[in-house]
Amino acid sequence: QVQLVESGGGLVQAGESLRLSCAASGIIFSTFDMGWYRQAPGKARDLIATITTGGTTNYAGSVKGRFTISRDNAKNTMYLQMNSLKHEDTAVYYCHAYRNGVEYWGKGTLATVSS
């Protein structure tokens, strides 16, 4: 059974930081490209950061320079370090795993940034 479990969300003030984690089980984690999506209230789910099996990263313009995606294949875990948070970063953050047309989603973790 595949599980992607996000954690680390919470309530912070603008300018502060959060570190999200995504713990994977039931897959060979190192063989999956991984990503973080987010969905703000009333909006579509957007891709914000990806990391390939080889460690290549990409970011949406809205988070570039503030967020850092990383992975630890030994721990089957992906991370998202979020710095200089803004009110508009408030969203549910979802973990995504993808390989050869097969994809899995976590259930999300809520990050709320007060202004």
Residue, then its C-alpha position, 0 to 999 in steps of 0.5 A: q500500500v502506497q502512502l505519502v504522508e505530509s507533516g510540518g504545517g501550522l500557523v506562523q506569522a509573515g516572514e517566518s519559516l516552516r519545514l514540510s516533510c513528506a514520508a513515503s512508504g510502499i514505493i521505491f522512493s529513489t526511483f520516483d520524481m517528487g514534487w510539492y503542490r499547493q492549493a489555496p482556498g477557492k483556487a486550483r492546485d498549483l505545482i510549486a517545486t519538483i525534484t527529480t531522481g537525480g536531484t535536479t530541482n525546479y520552482a514556480g516563480s512565486v516561491k523561487g528564492r524563498f523555498t527549497i525542495s530536497r530529498d533524503n532517499a535513505k529516509n524515503t522522505m522529501y522536504l520543503q523548506m519555506n522561508s520568508l513566508k507571506h500571507e499568500d503562501t497560505a494553502v494546503y500543501y500536497c506531496h506528489a510522486y511520479r514515475n512512468g505515468v504512475e502518480y501518487w498523492g498525499k492528503g496534504t498539510l495546511a500551512t497558514v501565514s498570518s499577515 
